[in-house]
Amino acid sequence: MIIENGTIQVVEKTGGGFHGGRPVPVTETLGDPIPCNIRVVKSDKRGSYVDGKFTQTQLVILIEEQPFTAQTIKVTDTLRGVELGTFPVQAIQQLHATGATQIDV
């Protein structure tokens, strides 16, 4: 059982490549929201580059145990009503003892 404090949505990319020698744009579609538990490991605003600054964020997300192979996910904090962003998935681990799947972004 997961204590829910947010949702994730799988970002599916389709299209791309060339058709008749012309580039075809990639389209992104969002899957159904999956209830999850979000834990922020690191979030700071220390990143900077020539024209501005950026935020570095590292999250650990727990969902009910299920096969999960997504490459990119959109994370939303439902308690605060804030979209945390779209992140590439770094690692997926099945936690059989707890009946959960851990996703690191």
N, CA, C and O atoms as CSV, one atom per row, in Angstrom:
chain,resi,resn,atom,element,x,y,z
A,1,MET,N,N,0.844,-1.180,0.000
A,1,MET,CA,C,0.000,0.000,0.000
A,1,MET,C,C,0.890,1.244,0.000
A,1,MET,O,O,1.787,1.385,0.831
A,2,ILE,N,N,0.629,2.114,-0.923
A,2,ILE,CA,C,1.401,3.345,-1.082
A,2,ILE,C,C,0.619,4.504,-0.460
A,2,ILE,O,O,-0.584,4.634,-0.688
A,3,ILE,N,N,1.291,5.338,0.315
A,3,ILE,CA,C,0.678,6.555,0.840
A,3,ILE,C,C,0.817,7.609,-0.255
A,3,ILE,O,O,1.915,8.098,-0.519
A,4,GLU,N,N,-0.289,7.952,-0.881
A,4,GLU,CA,C,-0.273,8.816,-2.061
A,4,GLU,C,C,-0.094,10.282,-1.697
A,4,GLU,O,O,-0.763,10.809,-0.808
A,5,ASN,N,N,0.833,10.931,-2.411
A,5,ASN,CA,C,0.965,12.379,-2.289
A,5,ASN,C,C,1.184,13.015,-3.662
A,5,ASN,O,O,1.506,14.199,-3.760
A,6,GLY,N,N,1.007,12.222,-4.718
A,6,GLY,CA,C,1.174,12.750,-6.063
A,6,GLY,C,C,0.790,11.742,-7.118
A,6,GLY,O,O,0.312,10.648,-6.820
A,7,THR,N,N,1.011,12.136,-8.362
A,7,THR,CA,C,0.765,11.246,-9.493
A,7,THR,C,C,1.916,11.369,-10.484
A,7,THR,O,O,2.621,12.377,-10.533
A,8,ILE,N,N,2.083,10.308,-11.271
A,8,ILE,CA,C,3.002,10.366,-12.406
A,8,ILE,C,C,2.216,10.020,-13.650
A,8,ILE,O,O,1.214,9.307,-13.589
A,9,GLN,N,N,2.679,10.530,-14.783
A,9,GLN,CA,C,2.105,10.195,-16.076
A,9,GLN,C,C,3.252,9.836,-17.008
A,9,GLN,O,O,4.257,10.542,-17.076
A,10,VAL,N,N,3.089,8.734,-17.719
A,10,VAL,CA,C,4.109,8.316,-18.677
A,10,VAL,C,C,4.011,9.208,-19.911
A,10,VAL,O,O,2.921,9.422,-20.442
A,11,VAL,N,N,5.151,9.726,-20.364
A,11,VAL,CA,C,5.211,10.540,-21.569
A,11,VAL,C,C,5.596,9.615,-22.724
A,11,VAL,O,O,6.709,9.091,-22.768
A,12,GLU,N,N,4.657,9.421,-23.663
A,12,GLU,CA,C,4.900,8.560,-24.817
A,12,GLU,C,C,5.205,9.431,-26.028
A,12,GLU,O,O,4.449,10.343,-26.363
A,13,LYS,N,N,6.320,9.134,-26.675
A,13,LYS,CA,C,6.724,9.906,-27.846
A,13,LYS,C,C,6.457,9.087,-29.098
A,13,LYS,O,O,6.826,7.915,-29.180
A,14,THR,N,N,5.803,9.725,-30.086
A,14,THR,CA,C,5.527,9.063,-31.359
A,14,THR,C,C,5.928,9.994,-32.489
A,14,THR,O,O,6.078,11.201,-32.296
A,15,GLY,N,N,6.097,9.424,-33.659
A,15,GLY,CA,C,6.467,10.220,-34.827
A,15,GLY,C,C,7.969,10.386,-34.905
A,15,GLY,O,O,8.725,9.558,-34.396
A,16,GLY,N,N,8.387,11.441,-35.533
A,16,GLY,CA,C,9.808,11.692,-35.727
A,16,GLY,C,C,10.303,11.029,-36.995
A,16,GLY,O,O,9.580,10.263,-37.632
A,17,GLY,N,N,11.517,11.324,-37.353
A,17,GLY,CA,C,12.106,10.750,-38.565
A,17,GLY,C,C,11.864,11.642,-39.768
A,17,GLY,O,O,11.694,12.855,-39.646
A,18,PHE,N,N,11.853,11.008,-40.935
A,18,PHE,CA,C,11.680,11.740,-42.186
A,18,PHE,C,C,10.584,11.094,-43.021
A,18,PHE,O,O,10.433,9.872,-43.023
A,19,HIS,N,N,9.811,11.929,-43.738
A,19,HIS,CA,C,8.798,11.451,-44.662
A,19,HIS,C,C,8.928,12.267,-45.936
A,19,HIS,O,O,8.687,13.474,-45.943
A,20,GLY,N,N,9.311,11.597,-47.007
A,20,GLY,CA,C,9.509,12.305,-48.270
A,20,GLY,C,C,10.652,13.293,-48.217
A,20,GLY,O,O,10.630,14.305,-48.918
A,21,GLY,N,N,11.660,13.014,-47.388
A,21,GLY,CA,C,12.819,13.885,-47.266
A,21,GLY,C,C,12.624,15.062,-46.333
A,21,GLY,O,O,13.535,15.871,-46.157
A,22,ARG,N,N,11.454,15.167,-45.735
A,22,ARG,CA,C,11.188,16.273,-44.805
A,22,ARG,C,C,11.055,15.728,-43.390
A,22,ARG,O,O,10.517,14.638,-43.194
A,23,PRO,N,N,11.540,16.473,-42.405
A,23,PRO,CA,C,11.447,15.989,-41.017
A,23,PRO,C,C,9.999,15.949,-40.519
A,23,PRO,O,O,9.195,16.829,-40.826
A,24,VAL,N,N,9.696,14.924,-39.756
A,24,VAL,CA,C,8.382,14.771,-39.133
A,24,VAL,C,C,8.553,15.073,-37.643
A,24,VAL,O,O,9.416,14.479,-36.995
A,25,PRO,N,N,7.751,15.981,-37.089
A,25,PRO,CA,C,7.921,16.330,-35.676
A,25,PRO,C,C,7.525,15.173,-34.752
A,25,PRO,O,O,6.677,14.346,-35.084
A,26,VAL,N,N,8.163,15.148,-33.597
A,26,VAL,CA,C,7.829,14.178,-32.563
A,26,VAL,C,C,6.658,14.736,-31.763
A,26,VAL,O,O,6.664,15.904,-31.374
A,27,THR,N,N,5.645,13.888,-31.518
A,27,THR,CA,C,4.517,14.317,-30.690
A,27,THR,C,C,4.556,13.550,-29.372
A,27,THR,O,O,4.861,12.358,-29.340
A,28,GLU,N,N,4.246,14.250,-28.298
A,28,GLU,CA,C,4.243,13.643,-26.969
A,28,GLU,C,C,2.813,13.556,-26.464
A,28,GLU,O,O,2.054,14.523,-26.544
A,29,THR,N,N,2.448,12.377,-25.939
A,29,THR,CA,C,1.135,12.196,-25.339
A,29,THR,C,C,1.331,11.683,-23.910
A,29,THR,O,O,2.275,10.946,-23.623
A,30,LEU,N,N,0.431,12.083,-23.034
A,30,LEU,CA,C,0.514,11.677,-21.628
A,30,LEU,C,C,-0.409,10.497,-21.377
A,30,LEU,O,O,-1.539,10.463,-21.864
A,31,GLY,N,N,0.084,9.527,-20.610
A,31,GLY,CA,C,-0.723,8.387,-20.208
A,31,GLY,C,C,-1.629,8.753,-19.047
A,31,GLY,O,O,-1.677,9.905,-18.615
A,32,ASP,N,N,-2.352,7.751,-18.547
A,32,ASP,CA,C,-3.245,7.962,-17.404
A,32,ASP,C,C,-2.432,8.248,-16.143
A,32,ASP,O,O,-1.331,7.718,-15.992
A,33,PRO,N,N,-2.959,9.083,-15.227
A,33,PRO,CA,C,-2.254,9.352,-13.968
A,33,PRO,C,C,-2.148,8.079,-13.122
A,33,PRO,O,O,-3.116,7.331,-12.981
A,34,ILE,N,N,-0.961,7.848,-12.565
A,34,ILE,CA,C,-0.705,6.718,-11.676
A,34,ILE,C,C,-0.427,7.296,-10.295
A,34,ILE,O,O,0.507,8.082,-10.135
A,35,PRO,N,N,-1.232,6.914,-9.280
A,35,PRO,CA,C,-0.983,7.411,-7.923
A,35,PRO,C,C,0.389,6.964,-7.422
A,35,PRO,O,O,0.817,5.840,-7.685
A,36,CYS,N,N,1.073,7.845,-6.702
A,36,CYS,CA,C,2.425,7.524,-6.249
A,36,CYS,C,C,2.769,8.265,-4.969
A,36,CYS,O,O,2.040,9.154,-4.529
A,37,ASN,N,N,3.892,7.882,-4.385
A,37,ASN,CA,C,4.479,8.571,-3.246
A,37,ASN,C,C,5.769,9.215,-3.735
A,37,ASN,O,O,6.652,8.530,-4.251
A,38,ILE,N,N,5.877,10.520,-3.576
A,38,ILE,CA,C,7.046,11.266,-4.058
A,38,ILE,C,C,7.887,11.689,-2.867
A,38,ILE,O,O,7.380,12.264,-1.903
A,39,ARG,N,N,9.183,11.395,-2.946
A,39,ARG,CA,C,10.117,11.843,-1.906
A,39,ARG,C,C,11.225,12.635,-2.599
A,39,ARG,O,O,11.897,12.130,-3.498
A,40,VAL,N,N,11.399,13.871,-2.168
A,40,VAL,CA,C,12.439,14.726,-2.741
A,40,VAL,C,C,13.753,14.415,-2.036
A,40,VAL,O,O,13.865,14.570,-0.820
A,41,VAL,N,N,14.751,13.975,-2.809
A,41,VAL,CA,C,16.066,13.676,-2.265
A,41,VAL,C,C,16.927,14.931,-2.293
A,41,VAL,O,O,17.658,15.219,-1.345
A,42,LYS,N,N,16.832,15.679,-3.402
A,42,LYS,CA,C,17.647,16.886,-3.554
A,42,LYS,C,C,16.876,17.874,-4.410
A,42,LYS,O,O,16.323,17.511,-5.448
A,43,SER,N,N,16.843,19.108,-3.977
A,43,SER,CA,C,16.250,20.175,-4.770
A,43,SER,C,C,16.935,21.476,-4.385
A,43,SER,O,O,16.719,22.002,-3.293
A,44,ASP,N,N,17.750,21.986,-5.272
A,44,ASP,CA,C,18.428,23.247,-4.987
A,44,ASP,C,C,18.467,24.133,-6.225
A,44,ASP,O,O,18.290,23.670,-7.352
A,45,LYS,N,N,18.700,25.392,-5.990
A,45,LYS,CA,C,18.731,26.376,-7.069
A,45,LYS,C,C,20.150,26.877,-7.310
A,45,LYS,O,O,20.353,28.025,-7.704
A,46,ARG,N,N,21.130,26.009,-7.070
A,46,ARG,CA,C,22.530,26.421,-7.196
A,46,ARG,C,C,23.066,26.341,-8.624
A,46,ARG,O,O,24.137,26.874,-8.915
A,47,GLY,N,N,22.338,25.687,-9.503
A,47,GLY,CA,C,22.827,25.556,-10.871
A,47,GLY,C,C,22.806,26.886,-11.594
A,47,GLY,O,O,21.862,27.665,-11.455
A,48,SER,N,N,23.846,27.144,-12.365
A,48,SER,CA,C,23.877,28.378,-13.137
A,48,SER,C,C,24.611,28.154,-14.444
A,48,SER,O,O,25.434,27.246,-14.563
A,49,TYR,N,N,24.309,28.978,-15.408
A,49,TYR,CA,C,24.988,28.970,-16.695
A,49,TYR,C,C,25.102,30.421,-17.150
A,49,TYR,O,O,24.688,31.328,-16.428
A,50,VAL,N,N,25.643,30.645,-18.307
A,50,VAL,CA,C,25.975,31.996,-18.746
A,50,VAL,C,C,24.780,32.952,-18.685
A,50,VAL,O,O,24.928,34.089,-18.235
A,51,ASP,N,N,23.595,32.508,-19.130
A,51,ASP,CA,C,22.450,33.422,-19.220
A,51,ASP,C,C,21.431,33.289,-18.098
A,51,ASP,O,O,20.389,33.943,-18.145
A,52,GLY,N,N,21.697,32.466,-17.092
A,52,GLY,CA,C,20.701,32.355,-16.031
A,52,GLY,C,C,20.989,31.248,-15.045
A,52,GLY,O,O,22.136,30.838,-14.863
A,53,LYS,N,N,19.924,30.766,-14.406
A,53,LYS,CA,C,20.047,29.745,-13.374
A,53,LYS,C,C,19.057,28.624,-13.643
A,53,LYS,O,O,18.118,28.793,-14.422
A,54,PHE,N,N,19.265,27.473,-12.997
A,54,PHE,CA,C,18.335,26.359,-13.106
A,54,PHE,C,C,18.270,25.630,-11.772
A,54,PHE,O,O,19.126,25.819,-10.908
A,55,THR,N,N,17.251,24.799,-11.612
A,55,THR,CA,C,17.043,24.031,-10.388
A,55,THR,C,C,17.435,22.587,-10.627
A,55,THR,O,O,17.041,21.993,-11.631
A,56,GLN,N,N,18.208,22.017,-9.711
A,56,GLN,CA,C,18.573,20.607,-9.766
A,56,GLN,C,C,17.629,19.859,-8.829
A,56,GLN,O,O,17.476,20.239,-7.668
A,57,THR,N,N,16.997,18.799,-9.327
A,57,THR,CA,C,16.049,18.044,-8.531
A,57,THR,C,C,16.309,16.556,-8.682
A,57,THR,O,O,16.550,16.073,-9.788
A,58,GLN,N,N,16.260,15.825,-7.572
A,58,GLN,CA,C,16.365,14.368,-7.590
A,58,GLN,C,C,15.211,13.831,-6.759
A,58,GLN,O,O,15.030,14.228,-5.608
A,59,LEU,N,N,14.420,12.915,-7.353
A,59,LEU,CA,C,13.243,12.376,-6.698
A,59,LEU,C,C,13.307,10.855,-6.631
A,59,LEU,O,O,13.887,10.210,-7.505
A,60,VAL,N,N,12.705,10.286,-5.587
A,60,VAL,CA,C,12.457,8.852,-5.499
A,60,VAL,C,C,10.944,8.698,-5.443
A,60,VAL,O,O,10.282,9.271,-4.577
A,61,ILE,N,N,10.404,7.916,-6.376
A,61,ILE,CA,C,8.966,7.756,-6.515
A,61,ILE,C,C,8.608,6.296,-6.288
A,61,ILE,O,O,9.254,5.405,-6.839
A,62,LEU,N,N,7.579,6.045,-5.479
A,62,LEU,CA,C,7.094,4.688,-5.240
A,62,LEU,C,C,5.689,4.554,-5.803
A,62,LEU,O,O,4.827,5.397,-5.555
A,63,ILE,N,N,5.461,3.471,-6.574
A,63,ILE,CA,C,4.132,3.139,-7.080
A,63,ILE,C,C,3.836,1.696,-6.696
A,63,ILE,O,O,4.739,0.951,-6.315
A,64,GLU,N,N,2.567,1.301,-6.797
A,64,GLU,CA,C,2.210,-0.090,-6.544
A,64,GLU,C,C,3.011,-0.973,-7.491
A,64,GLU,O,O,3.277,-0.579,-8.627
A,65,GLU,N,N,3.401,-2.165,-7.036
A,65,GLU,CA,C,4.246,-3.051,-7.833
A,65,GLU,C,C,3.565,-3.391,-9.157
A,65,GLU,O,O,2.439,-3.889,-9.179
A,66,GLN,N,N,4.262,-3.113,-10.256
A,66,GLN,CA,C,3.768,-3.364,-11.599
A,66,GLN,C,C,4.926,-3.259,-12.576
A,66,GLN,O,O,5.934,-2.620,-12.274
A,67,PRO,N,N,4.795,-3.875,-13.742
A,67,PRO,CA,C,5.842,-3.703,-14.761
A,67,PRO,C,C,5.879,-2.230,-15.181
A,67,PRO,O,O,4.838,-1.622,-15.433
A,68,PHE,N,N,7.075,-1.672,-15.252
A,68,PHE,CA,C,7.213,-0.257,-15.589
A,68,PHE,C,C,8.458,-0.090,-16.436
A,68,PHE,O,O,9.552,-0.455,-16.006
A,69,THR,N,N,8.310,0.458,-17.638
A,69,THR,CA,C,9.446,0.586,-18.558
A,69,THR,C,C,9.552,1.973,-19.186
A,69,THR,O,O,10.263,2.142,-20.177
A,70,ALA,N,N,8.870,2.952,-18.638
A,70,ALA,CA,C,8.858,4.288,-19.236
A,70,ALA,C,C,10.240,4.923,-19.218
A,70,ALA,O,O,11.039,4.659,-18.319
A,71,GLN,N,N,10.517,5.753,-20.203
A,71,GLN,CA,C,11.769,6.489,-20.294
A,71,GLN,C,C,11.645,7.903,-19.721
A,71,GLN,O,O,12.613,8.459,-19.201
A,72,THR,N,N,10.433,8.481,-19.823
A,72,THR,CA,C,10.196,9.848,-19.364
A,72,THR,C,C,8.847,9.895,-18.648
A,72,THR,O,O,7.877,9.286,-19.097
A,73,ILE,N,N,8.794,10.632,-17.517
A,73,ILE,CA,C,7.540,10.763,-16.775
A,73,ILE,C,C,7.302,12.214,-16.373
A,73,ILE,O,O,8.240,12.992,-16.198
A,74,LYS,N,N,6.018,12.558,-16.231
A,74,LYS,CA,C,5.611,13.868,-15.718
A,74,LYS,C,C,5.166,13.656,-14.278
A,74,LYS,O,O,4.350,12.774,-14.010
A,75,VAL,N,N,5.689,14.450,-13.346
A,75,VAL,CA,C,5.431,14.270,-11.918
A,75,VAL,C,C,4.616,15.459,-11.399
A,75,VAL,O,O,4.950,16.617,-11.649
A,76,THR,N,N,3.532,15.141,-10.665
A,76,THR,CA,C,2.670,16.170,-10.099
A,76,THR,C,C,2.474,15.913,-8.614
A,76,THR,O,O,2.172,14.790,-8.209
A,77,ASP,N,N,2.645,16.948,-7.801
A,77,ASP,CA,C,2.396,16.880,-6.364
A,77,ASP,C,C,0.934,17.258,-6.149
A,77,ASP,O,O,0.573,18.429,-6.268
A,78,THR,N,N,0.085,16.266,-5.831
A,78,THR,CA,C,-1.350,16.539,-5.699
A,78,THR,C,C,-1.696,17.220,-4.378
A,78,THR,O,O,-2.739,17.867,-4.283
A,79,LEU,N,N,-0.859,17.092,-3.366
A,79,LEU,CA,C,-1.144,17.747,-2.090
A,79,LEU,C,C,-1.049,19.263,-2.215
A,79,LEU,O,O,-1.863,19.994,-1.650
A,80,ARG,N,N,-0.052,19.725,-2.955
A,80,ARG,CA,C,0.127,21.168,-3.156
A,80,ARG,C,C,-0.472,21.652,-4.467
A,80,ARG,O,O,-0.588,22.857,-4.690
A,81,GLY,N,N,-0.858,20.709,-5.346
A,81,GLY,CA,C,-1.405,21.084,-6.642
A,81,GLY,C,C,-0.367,21.680,-7.570
A,81,GLY,O,O,-0.667,22.586,-8.348
A,82,VAL,N,N,0.876,21.166,-7.489
A,82,VAL,CA,C,1.985,21.716,-8.261
A,82,VAL,C,C,2.569,20.654,-9.182
A,82,VAL,O,O,2.814,19.522,-8.765
A,83,GLU,N,N,2.789,21.030,-10.438
A,83,GLU,CA,C,3.491,20.141,-11.361
A,83,GLU,C,C,4.983,20.301,-11.118
A,83,GLU,O,O,5.522,21.398,-11.262
A,84,LEU,N,N,5.658,19.211,-10.749
A,84,LEU,CA,C,7.090,19.278,-10.448
A,84,LEU,C,C,7.942,19.272,-11.706
A,84,LEU,O,O,9.068,19.768,-11.693
A,85,GLY,N,N,7.420,18.718,-12.786
A,85,GLY,CA,C,8.156,18.738,-14.042
A,85,GLY,C,C,8.127,17.407,-14.766
A,85,GLY,O,O,7.515,16.439,-14.314
A,86,THR,N,N,8.805,17.387,-15.900
A,86,THR,CA,C,8.953,16.180,-16.704
A,86,THR,C,C,10.406,15.751,-16.607
A,86,THR,O,O,11.314,16.545,-16.852
A,87,PHE,N,N,10.624,14.479,-16.246
A,87,PHE,CA,C,11.966,13.997,-15.947
A,87,PHE,C,C,12.270,12.698,-16.689
A,87,PHE,O,O,11.375,11.878,-16.893
A,88,PRO,N,N,13.525,12.504,-17.093
A,88,PRO,CA,C,13.929,11.194,-17.616
A,88,PRO,C,C,14.091,10.211,-16.450
A,88,PRO,O,O,14.560,10.586,-15.376
A,89,VAL,N,N,13.703,8.964,-16.669
A,89,VAL,CA,C,13.826,7.937,-15.639
A,89,VAL,C,C,15.276,7.470,-15.581
A,89,VAL,O,O,15.846,7.085,-16.601
A,90,GLN,N,N,15.873,7.502,-14.393
A,90,GLN,CA,C,17.265,7.083,-14.217
A,90,GLN,C,C,17.372,5.603,-13.874
A,90,GLN,O,O,18.255,4.910,-14.380
A,91,ALA,N,N,16.463,5.106,-13.004
A,91,ALA,CA,C,16.515,3.702,-12.579
A,91,ALA,C,C,15.132,3.248,-12.145
A,91,ALA,O,O,14.331,4.038,-11.645
A,92,ILE,N,N,14.863,1.952,-12.345
A,92,ILE,CA,C,13.616,1.324,-11.915
A,92,ILE,C,C,13.986,0.084,-11.128
A,92,ILE,O,O,14.799,-0.724,-11.577
A,93,GLN,N,N,13.384,-0.071,-9.943
A,93,GLN,CA,C,13.700,-1.224,-9.100
A,93,GLN,C,C,12.407,-1.781,-8.516
A,93,GLN,O,O,11.584,-1.041,-7.978
A,94,GLN,N,N,12.239,-3.106,-8.631
A,94,GLN,CA,C,11.084,-3.778,-8.037
A,94,GLN,C,C,11.404,-4.095,-6.573
A,94,GLN,O,O,12.393,-4.771,-6.290
A,95,LEU,N,N,10.588,-3.618,-5.653
A,95,LEU,CA,C,10.768,-3.873,-4.229
A,95,LEU,C,C,9.737,-4.922,-3.814
A,95,LEU,O,O,8.659,-4.582,-3.328
A,96,HIS,N,N,10.076,-6.203,-4.010
A,96,HIS,CA,C,9.131,-7.294,-3.812
A,96,HIS,C,C,8.672,-7.406,-2.362
A,96,HIS,O,O,7.513,-7.744,-2.120
A,97,ALA,N,N,9.531,-7.135,-1.400
A,97,ALA,CA,C,9.174,-7.263,0.017
A,97,ALA,C,C,8.076,-6.278,0.417
A,97,ALA,O,O,7.265,-6.581,1.291
A,98,THR,N,N,8.044,-5.113,-0.208
A,98,THR,CA,C,7.047,-4.099,0.138
A,98,THR,C,C,5.918,-4.017,-0.887
A,98,THR,O,O,4.943,-3.296,-0.673
A,99,GLY,N,N,6.036,-4.741,-1.991
A,99,GLY,CA,C,4.994,-4.698,-3.026
A,99,GLY,C,C,4.952,-3.381,-3.751
A,99,GLY,O,O,3.879,-2.899,-4.114
A,100,ALA,N,N,6.127,-2.786,-3.970
A,100,ALA,CA,C,6.198,-1.483,-4.620
A,100,ALA,C,C,7.253,-1.503,-5.735
A,100,ALA,O,O,8.118,-2.377,-5.787
A,101,THR,N,N,7.147,-0.522,-6.609
A,101,THR,CA,C,8.140,-0.280,-7.645
A,101,THR,C,C,8.755,1.086,-7.378
A,101,THR,O,O,8.033,2.074,-7.239
A,102,GLN,N,N,10.092,1.151,-7.304
A,102,GLN,CA,C,10.779,2.414,-7.042
A,102,GLN,C,C,11.312,2.960,-8.354
A,102,GLN,O,O,11.934,2.241,-9.135
A,103,ILE,N,N,11.060,4.245,-8.585
A,103,ILE,CA,C,11.519,4.939,-9.789
A,103,ILE,C,C,12.385,6.093,-9.342
A,103,ILE,O,O,11.941,6.937,-8.563
A,104,ASP,N,N,13.624,6.144,-9.826
A,104,ASP,CA,C,14.529,7.238,-9.503
A,104,ASP,C,C,14.602,8.181,-10.691
A,104,ASP,O,O,14.855,7.759,-11.819
A,105,VAL,N,N,14.377,9.475,-10.425
A,105,VAL,CA,C,14.526,10.492,-11.485
A,105,VAL,C,C,15.424,11.604,-10.980
A,105,VAL,O,O,15.686,12.564,-11.705
